[in-house]
């Protein structure tokens, strides 16, 4: 398991999420960030983010062996994201359909 840290790249580098993960996302993929309650239910709508950079924190060969006796390994991966603008035309079209239906 690694610590996956998701940071918004524009504006002021805002931390959006941090959790344990067994997967490493790739640049170009879309992350769906969910806000959930303690019981697992959704508390807000999900947001979609496009990954623009992935940074793996890899210990160099000169690193000391951890005191707990584990081998050196990647512990943290940071991904930089921007709002997924590829979804905006679809969202705009859906909003127009709702407005058209309400005018009838």
N, C-alpha and C positions, 0 to 999 in steps of 0.2 A: 504494500500500500504506500502511496505517496500523498503528500499534501498538494492539492490542486488549488491554485489561487487564480481568480478571475478578476482582471482589472480593466476598467473602461479606459481606452487609450486617449480619447479626445478630452478636451477641457482640462481637468485637474487630476488625472490618474486616480479615479475613484475606485476603491475596492468594492466589487459587487458580490463576491462569494468566495468562501474558503471552506474546503471539506476534504475528507480522505477519499481517495479514488484508486481504483485498480487499473484505470485506463488513462492513456495520454492522448488528448485530442490533437488533431493536426490543423495546420494553417488552412483556411478556406472552409472549414466545417462550420456549422451553425450550432451554437449552444442554446438550449431552452432553459432559462432560469425560472425556477418555480419557488414561490414563497409559500411555505406550508406551516400549519399549526403543529403543536406538540402531538396531536393525535393523527397526523398525516394528511389532514384535509387541506385543500387549497385555501389560502386566505386572500390571495390577489391573483389577477390574471398573469399568466406566464409572459415572459419577454424573450424575444429572439435576438441573439447577438452573433455576429460573424467574427470568427477568430482571424486576427491579422498577424499574430506573432506568437510563437511558443518558445519559452526559455526554460531549459532544463538546468538545474543546479547540480553539476557533476563534480564530485570531489576529485581533486588532482592526485596524481601518483605520490605527491609529497605530503598528502594528508595523513594525520595520525589515525591509527585504528581507534574506533570508538571505545570508551571505557567499559561499556556493557558487553564487549566482546563480539558484537555483530560485525559483519564485513562492511566495508565502505559501499555505499549505494546511493542512488538518486533518491532524495527524500522530498524535494520540492520541485514542482513544475508550475511556472507562471504562464498564463495566457493573457494576451492583450486582445480586447474585443472592441468593436464598434457596433452601433445598432444595425441590424440587418436590413439595409435599404432595398434589397431585392424583393422584400415582402411588401413594400409600400404601395406599388401599383395595385397589387391584389387587394390590399386593405382599402385603398381609395375606391376601387371598383365596387367592393362589397358595401362600402358606406353610401355610394351613389345609388345602388340598388335599394337599400333600406329607405333612403330619402324618396326615391321614385315611388315605392310602394306606399309611403305615408301620404303622398300627395293625392293618391287615388281616392 
